[in-house]
């Protein structure tokens, strides 16, 4: 059973956010919270700014307007050790996996530990193997990324993202390039880690099967309106969103099909019939 987000405290608060590139506004007026322990999806159509929001939250870019609070601290204003402290709360797995090809899987997972801790080699190996075990990849510790399947590479990237025990793990299009079975297995891994570790996951995706399987809530962006158009549980957005485009998106309807359904609904309402 998925958690009730209303019972959790916000761990990320985005307030009045806007993003711009080269003086051109690409997103505006975003205000939302991400709760501790939930699986939060950033979704929407192609080019709507999903990855842009993620990159701003993790501090790769500064917003054109607004604030981003992480555990109550403003990442947009923090500097020096304060900023590093905030960044240590994050783990990130990028769409391609971004594993170093000349390093073994174990060495890839160990890398953040080498950079940010004073653990001994033996301690780092134990931690890295523990993370690989959590993603069912311990047997591949000595392999190179090129020897892994696409799904295994994604799991290795998640293990590396968890190596410093972050509070929040960000996944950018984790199912991209995977077959349906491997994608479903990855969904189950995310749910298992979320439940067993109470780890917050922020996932960028437009894959509806994954969204309906793992999401507590979905933030929906729209490229045409350059802003957020919905935020709720996926079932609610599919069945009863007041925004017609959002219902079309979550019901995976072609434009003509959605228009026909909308006309039928309007006719039923005007006739006083039940819908």
N, C-alpha and C positions, 0 to 999 in steps of 0.2 A: 504494500500500500504506500502510495506517495504521501509525503508529508503535507500538512496544512501550512502553506506559506505564511498565513496570518499569525501563526504562533511563533514565528522566528523573527529575530531582530535583523534589521538591514545591515549587511556588511559592506555593500557598495551603494552609494547614493549619487545619482547623476541629476544635477540641478541646472535647468536652463541651458542645456548643452547645445552648442553649434559647432560645426566643422566647416572649414574653408580651405581650398587649395588655390593658390595663385590669385587670391582676391575673389574667387567664386565660391559662394556658399553652396555646400553640398548637403548639409543637414542643419536643421534648426529646431529650437523649441522642444528638446527632449528632456523630460523629467521623469525619472523612474528609480525604484529601489530594487536591489537584488538581495534576497534574504539568505542568511546563514543556513547552509545545509540543503538548499534547493538546487534542482537542475533547471537552469534558466536558459532559455533559447533566445537568440537574436536571429529573427527570421525575416522573410520578405522575398520579393522577386529579385532577379538579377540586376546588379548595379544600384541597389537601394541604399548601400552604405553599411552593410552588416559588418564587414571586416574593418571598416573605418571606425565604427564605434568601439570595436574590440581594441584596436591599436591605440585609441585615445585613452581607454580605461587603463591599459597596462603601461601608459606613460611614454609610448613611442612618439606621440605628437601632443602638442598643447592645444586645447580647444580654442576656437575663435571667440567663444563666449561661454560663460557658465563655470560650474565647479564639478569636480569628481572627488567624492569623499570615500576613502577606504578605511573602514573601521573608525570613522570619525575624523580621519586626517585628510587634508586636502592635498592630493597628489599634484595638483596643478601649481601649488604654491610651495610645496616642500622642496628643500634643497639639501645637499650634502648627506650626512648620516641619516637625517630624518627621511629623505627620499629613498635611500637604500633600504631603510627599515620597512618602508611600505612595499617596495618592490620584492622584498624577501617573502612577502605574503602570497606572491603569485607563482604559479607554475604554468608554462605555456607549451602547447604542442601545436605546431603549425601544420598546414594542410599537407605539405609534402613530407612531413616527418622531420626534415632538416637534420638527419643524422649525418655524422662525419664518416665518409666512406672508408677512410684509412684507419678507423678505430673499430675495435670489436664492440658488440652490443654492451658488454659490461663497461668498457671504457667510456662509451657514450653516456651511460647512466651515471658513471662516477664523476663526469666532468664538472658539474655544478658543485659537487662536494670538494673537489680539488681547488676550485676557484674561491669558495666562500667559507670553508671550514678548515680546522687544524687537525682533523682526524688522521690517524695513521693509515697506511695503505691497507692494512688488514681490516681496520674498522670501516673504511670506505668500501671495500669489497663486500663486507657483510651487509652494509646498508643497501648497496646497489643490487646485490642478489635478492635481498628482501623485497625490493621494489619490483624486480623482475618476476619474483614469485607471485606477487599480488596481481600481475597482469598475465599470469600463466605462461611465462617466457623464460623461466630460469634455465631450461635446457638449451637455449640459444645464446647463452652468455658469451661464449667464445667465438661466435660467428661474426662475420662482417655484414653490414646492412645489405650488401648486394646478394647475400645468400638467403635473405629472408623474403617471404611473400609480402605483398602490399599490406595485408592485415597485420602481419607480425611487425612490420616497420612502424605502423601506427601504434601498436601496443608498446613497442620499445620507446617511442617518443613520449607516450603517456608516463611510462616508468621514469624517464628522465625528468619530466615535468614535476613528478612527485618526489624527486630525490631529496629535496630540502624540507619535506613535510609542509608544503604551503597550505594556507587556509582555503585558497581558491585556485582551481585549475581551469584554464582557458583552452578550449579546443576549437580550432579554425577548420571548418569543413572536414570533420574526422572521417566521414563516410565517402569522401570524394575518391573515385576510381576503384571502389570496392564492389565486389559482386554482392547480390542480396543476402546470401547466407553469412558471408564475412561481415557485412554491415550489421546484420542482426546480432551476431556474436559480439561485435563491438558495443552495440547498444546495451547488451546485457552486462558487459564489463563495466560500463559507465554507471549503470544502476547499482551493481554490486559494490563498487568503490564508494559511491554516494551513500549507500545505506550502511555499509560496514564501518566507514571512516567518518561519517557525517561531513564529508567534504563537499564544498560548494563547487558546482560545475557551471561554467558559462560557455555555451556551445553555439557557434555560428553555423547555421545550416538552413537549407530550404528543402531538405529531404522529409517529406510528410510522414512516411512510415516511422522514421526515427523520432520525429517530433512527437507523434502521438504515443510512442512507446516510452520515451524517457522524460518528457518535459513536465515540470510542475507548472510553469508559466512560460508564455511566449510573448516577447516584444516584437511587434510587427512594424516594419518600416516600409514606406512607399516611395519609390524613386520620383514619381510625378509630383507628389506633395512635399517631398524633401523633409519628411518628419515621421514621427511615430503615429500610427493610426489605430493601434489596439494593443492591449496588454491584459492577458487573461490565460486561463487554462485552455489547452488546444480544443477540447471538446466543446467548451463554451463558445469559443470563437467560430468553430465550424457550424454550430447549431443555432446560435442566437446573437451573433455580433450585429450591432446596429449598422455596421458599415458593409454595404453590398459587396465591395471588392474583397474585403476580408473573408466573407462567407464563400465567395467564389474561389479564393485562393485555397482555403482549407477543405473545400469540397472538391477541389481539382476539376473545376468546370471550365469548359471552353467558353469563349466570350458569347457565342450565340446561345449556348445552353444556359448560361447564367442569366442572360437577358430574358429568355423564355420563362425561366423559373421566377424571375422577379415580376414579370407581367402577370403570371398566374397568381402570385401572392397578392399583388395589388387588386386584381379582379375579385379574389376571394374576400379581401378586406372590405372592398366597396359594396359587396353583396351581403356583408354581415355574416359570412360563413366562417367556420372554424378552420384554422390552418394547422 
